[in-house]
Amino acid sequence: MKTIESIPMWDKGQSKEATILNAYAINVSLNNSATFWYGLMSESMELLAQGNLVMDGKDYQLWDADDFAWEFIVKKLSLVIVGDYVKPEPIFANPVIENKII
């Protein structure tokens, strides 16, 4: 997953911001084409939009690494990657330690 420049999205009557792009290959036909699923998500991981993109022809022949696929996807969707997605660590409140009375 990648973080992207925030884009406004309309979702169920509310304006929301997509800041995360998820994508993976769902069908690869060797020496021919690849179909990618993509999802645009909010910071809270709510799926705001999704779809499929087909890579074929010269693009498919040039695909030799994951970075090329990411660049293909963001170019087709007019997005800008700002970094790799890093899952936030959960925040735990400091536990209250009580002294036992013996």
CORSUL-V905494 format. One record per residue. N is the residue number from 1. RES is the residue in three letters. PHI is phi in radians with two decimals (* if undefined). OMEGA is omega in whole degrees, 0 to 359 (NA if undefined). Layout:
BEGIN
n=N res=RES phi=PHI omega=OMEGA
n=N res=RES phi=PHI omega=OMEGA
END
This chain:
BEGIN
n=1 res=MET phi=* omega=181
n=2 res=LYS phi=-2.27 omega=169
n=3 res=THR phi=-1.58 omega=183
n=4 res=ILE phi=-2.23 omega=171
n=5 res=GLU phi=-1.02 omega=184
n=6 res=SER phi=-1.01 omega=175
n=7 res=ILE phi=-2.22 omega=179
n=8 res=PRO phi=-1.25 omega=179
n=9 res=MET phi=-2.31 omega=175
n=10 res=TRP phi=-1.74 omega=184
n=11 res=ASP phi=-2.40 omega=177
n=12 res=LYS phi=0.89 omega=176
n=13 res=GLY phi=1.40 omega=181
n=14 res=GLN phi=-2.27 omega=174
n=15 res=SER phi=-1.48 omega=180
n=16 res=LYS phi=-2.28 omega=182
n=17 res=GLU phi=-2.02 omega=173
n=18 res=ALA phi=-1.56 omega=182
n=19 res=THR phi=-2.25 omega=183
n=20 res=ILE phi=-2.28 omega=175
n=21 res=LEU phi=-2.01 omega=173
n=22 res=ASN phi=-2.00 omega=179
n=23 res=ALA phi=-2.78 omega=173
n=24 res=TYR phi=-2.80 omega=179
n=25 res=ALA phi=-1.28 omega=178
n=26 res=ILE phi=-1.93 omega=178
n=27 res=ASN phi=-2.74 omega=177
n=28 res=VAL phi=-2.15 omega=176
n=29 res=SER phi=-1.84 omega=187
n=30 res=LEU phi=-0.90 omega=181
n=31 res=ASN phi=1.08 omega=183
n=32 res=ASN phi=-2.38 omega=186
n=33 res=SER phi=-2.84 omega=174
n=34 res=ALA phi=-2.44 omega=175
n=35 res=THR phi=-1.92 omega=180
n=36 res=PHE phi=-1.96 omega=168
n=37 res=TRP phi=-1.58 omega=174
n=38 res=TYR phi=-2.32 omega=175
n=39 res=GLY phi=-2.38 omega=174
n=40 res=LEU phi=-1.81 omega=187
n=41 res=MET phi=-2.24 omega=175
n=42 res=SER phi=-1.39 omega=178
n=43 res=GLU phi=-1.03 omega=180
n=44 res=SER phi=-1.50 omega=178
n=45 res=MET phi=1.25 omega=175
n=46 res=GLU phi=-1.36 omega=180
n=47 res=LEU phi=-1.27 omega=183
n=48 res=LEU phi=-1.80 omega=179
n=49 res=ALA phi=-2.74 omega=179
n=50 res=GLN phi=-2.67 omega=179
n=51 res=GLY phi=-3.13 omega=179
n=52 res=ASN phi=-2.19 omega=175
n=53 res=LEU phi=-2.27 omega=179
n=54 res=VAL phi=-1.86 omega=173
n=55 res=MET phi=-1.85 omega=178
n=56 res=ASP phi=-2.56 omega=177
n=57 res=GLY phi=1.03 omega=183
n=58 res=LYS phi=-1.05 omega=179
n=59 res=ASP phi=-1.00 omega=181
n=60 res=TYR phi=-1.11 omega=181
n=61 res=GLN phi=-1.14 omega=180
n=62 res=LEU phi=-1.48 omega=183
n=63 res=TRP phi=-1.19 omega=181
n=64 res=ASP phi=-2.29 omega=181
n=65 res=ALA phi=-2.77 omega=180
n=66 res=ASP phi=-1.00 omega=182
n=67 res=ASP phi=-1.01 omega=179
n=68 res=PHE phi=-1.12 omega=179
n=69 res=ALA phi=-1.12 omega=178
n=70 res=TRP phi=-1.03 omega=181
n=71 res=GLU phi=-1.12 omega=176
n=72 res=PHE phi=-1.05 omega=183
n=73 res=ILE phi=-1.13 omega=182
n=74 res=VAL phi=-1.18 omega=177
n=75 res=LYS phi=-1.14 omega=180
n=76 res=LYS phi=-1.13 omega=183
n=77 res=LEU phi=-1.70 omega=182
n=78 res=SER phi=1.00 omega=178
n=79 res=LEU phi=-1.94 omega=176
n=80 res=VAL phi=-2.22 omega=177
n=81 res=ILE phi=-1.37 omega=176
n=82 res=VAL phi=-1.92 omega=177
n=83 res=GLY phi=2.94 omega=174
n=84 res=ASP phi=-1.35 omega=177
n=85 res=TYR phi=-1.33 omega=176
n=86 res=VAL phi=-2.08 omega=181
n=87 res=LYS phi=-1.10 omega=180
n=88 res=PRO phi=-1.13 omega=176
n=89 res=GLU phi=-1.32 omega=177
n=90 res=PRO phi=-1.13 omega=179
n=91 res=ILE phi=-1.79 omega=179
n=92 res=PHE phi=-1.96 omega=175
n=93 res=ALA phi=-1.21 omega=178
n=94 res=ASN phi=-1.12 omega=180
n=95 res=PRO phi=-1.19 omega=176
n=96 res=VAL phi=-1.57 omega=180
n=97 res=ILE phi=-1.83 omega=180
n=98 res=GLU phi=-1.74 omega=176
n=99 res=ASN phi=-1.38 omega=178
n=100 res=LYS phi=-1.38 omega=176
n=101 res=ILE phi=-1.66 omega=182
n=102 res=ILE phi=-1.83 omega=NA
END
